[in-house]
Amino acid sequence: MENEKFLSPPKELYNDETFELSETNEKKLEYPTQIELDTLKRVSDDIPSAAWYNIAFCFCEAFAYSGVAFLFQNYIQFPVPDQPGQQSGALGKGQQMATSLTSFFLFWSWSTPIIAALIADRYMTKFNAMMLFSAIFVFGLIILTVTATPAAIKAGFAFPGVIIGMIVLGLGDGLQSTLYALVGEQYPHKKPFLRTLSTGEKVIVDPKITILSMYHWFYMILAIGYLAPVFTTSIEKYHSFWLAFLVATVVFLIGSVLLLRVRGCLLKTNTKGLELWKIMLVFRMAIGHGWKLEDTKPSNITANEYSSEKITWDDKFIDELRQACHACCVLLFQSFYWMAYFQMGTNLISQAATMETGFIPNDLMNIFDPIALCLLVPFANKIFLPFLRKHKIEPSPIMQMFIGFMLITAAMAYAAVLQVIIYNTPPCYQNTLCTINGIQVPNRISVWYQLPIYALVASSEVFLAITSLEYSFNQAPASMKGFIMAIYLFSSGIGSLLVYPFVPLAKDPLLPYLYGGMGVTNFLTGFALLIFYRTGINDRKNETLSIQDKLNQN
């Protein structure tokens, strides 16, 4: 009983059924005046323990997903080795089949969050939907583990097993959209309120800054989870694939059991749900009015149209839908960002192989991205952003995303220059990994020259990827939060497809053009975002006015 009491939200703060912040407790808070909004420092609130439980589960999901996904290439491409020390593999289907199936899996797993979001936002709570898709995810892991055993490989079950496992696992990974939205929903306050610090200073506790802080830590833990291949690739190499798959399964099950154990302390939102059919009717009517959503508001519809159409929405629904469409458009710009970001797992690994790597394998160089994030996230969250707020400098989400685009542009530009330097370095020059005396040798340039690339990419994630999480959550209406998070994830899937036009450049001596082309694309995309959504640049300046309007309504 003591445990149960500890794991439940304080009853004096929340309503019994929904665990939403109670009206009584809301009224106890002191809200700022317009003068205080303009003058007082804004700070983040403490992160609720319920959010940390979700973040811990996210680590387990990221560990299981990346720990398995990174094994598919070798598992499918190479055959079972004849003796220890040879290249690990299982199916021997060749590079083309392995690349095709792995690419399909990545795109499929980034697309399924939309399915999960539609189910969660319409038919059940986000938590229940997340548990449903978690069960599917576990089932996929079990299929992979069982069909990867030596007996299953010998019996010919491994190849159909990996295809079915990919489909089931990718479908289960749709849980990400509900998980990402649940993290933000664990913070109960919706409006800024006053607090007096122990120093006597009066500050404004800003929910938006708190949500951003939560997603900072969320993203850092996510990045740490993506270090799983460091362990699973070693297990695959020195023991077996089935054991590597089993380790991923066990880690995910631990996270699932933990979340089920503490489900009583999670805050639950009470929303009407995403009404997809209603949205389709609205868009059909908007097309007939020249794509003007404003004309679909009941207050703007003529009596004849009202009688001929099945109008089941109000003006507020149209405003929320417009807000959601705006957020989706902004997020889809980021597909070009993810296109460049994914080079860390492909061409930059190949670039490292042509350099002197010393004691570190070339395919582990990308671990420096999460390592850099572990340093940059606390710095941004605790030092850099509070410093800017103290001096009344608060860049809008659109401006922060623009900075992110410029940083990944710089990373791609650096990679292009580094590739040129590699081509001008002996002994192989442009004929990288040439064979001398029967031995394949790299060019005489240290792989550590790649570190600035990973530092720049990690910096861009702080400004773009993390800011986009906060933007997605805050911009999405209550009934569409899961769906908007799914669009955030889907932009990664589109990014994986945008890589294909650059594939012909992924060979010597054309690689500088590949990196340069991606850099230019992101440079132009960043400015396009700034131009198309220039009204969003002043969001932070206009924010205090809208906040005061909301406070005045109470």
HELIX and SHEET records of a PDB file:
HELIX    1   1 GLU A    2  PHE A    6  1                                   5    
HELIX    2   2 GLU A   23  LYS A   28  1                                   6    
HELIX    3   3 GLN A   34  THR A   39  1                                   6    
HELIX    4   4 SER A   49  ALA A   69  1                                  21    
HELIX    5   5 PHE A   72  GLN A   77  1                                   6    
HELIX    6   6 GLN A   95  ARG A  122  1                                  28    
HELIX    7   7 LYS A  126  THR A  147  1                                  22    
HELIX    8   8 PRO A  150  ALA A  155  1                                   6    
HELIX    9   9 ALA A  158  GLY A  172  1                                  15    
HELIX   10  10 LEU A  175  GLU A  185  1                                  11    
HELIX   11  11 PRO A  207  GLY A  225  1                                  19    
HELIX   12  12 PRO A  229  TYR A  238  1                                  10    
HELIX   13  13 PHE A  241  ARG A  261  1                                  21    
HELIX   14  14 ARG A  263  CYS A  265  5                                   3    
HELIX   15  15 LEU A  276  GLY A  288  1                                  13    
HELIX   16  16 LEU A  293  THR A  296  5                                   4    
HELIX   17  17 PRO A  298  ASN A  300  5                                   3    
HELIX   18  18 ALA A  303  SER A  308  1                                   6    
HELIX   19  19 ASP A  315  PHE A  333  1                                  19    
HELIX   20  20 SER A  335  TYR A  341  1                                   7    
HELIX   21  21 PHE A  342  GLY A  345  5                                   4    
HELIX   22  22 ASN A  347  ALA A  353  1                                   7    
HELIX   23  23 ASN A  362  ILE A  367  5                                   6    
HELIX   24  24 PHE A  368  PHE A  379  1                                  12    
HELIX   25  25 ALA A  380  PHE A  384  3                                   5    
HELIX   26  26 LEU A  385  LYS A  390  1                                   6    
HELIX   27  27 PRO A  397  TYR A  423  1                                  27    
HELIX   28  28 VAL A  447  GLN A  450  5                                   4    
HELIX   29  29 LEU A  451  SER A  460  1                                  10    
HELIX   30  30 GLU A  461  ALA A  465  3                                   5    
HELIX   31  31 ILE A  466  GLN A  475  1                                  10    
HELIX   32  32 ALA A  478  MET A  480  5                                   3    
HELIX   33  33 LYS A  481  LEU A  498  1                                  18    
HELIX   34  34 TYR A  500  LEU A  505  5                                   6    
HELIX   35  35 LEU A  511  PHE A  532  1                                  22    
HELIX   36  36 ARG A  534  ASN A  538  5                                   5    
HELIX   37  37 ASP A  539  ASN A  552  1                                  14    
SHEET    1   A 3 ARG A  42  VAL A  43  0                                        
SHEET    2   A 3 LYS A 202  VAL A 205  1                                        
SHEET    3   A 3 PHE A 193  THR A 196 -1                                        
SHEET    1   B 2 THR A 435  ILE A 436  0                                        
SHEET    2   B 2 ILE A 439  GLN A 440 -1                                        
END                                                                             
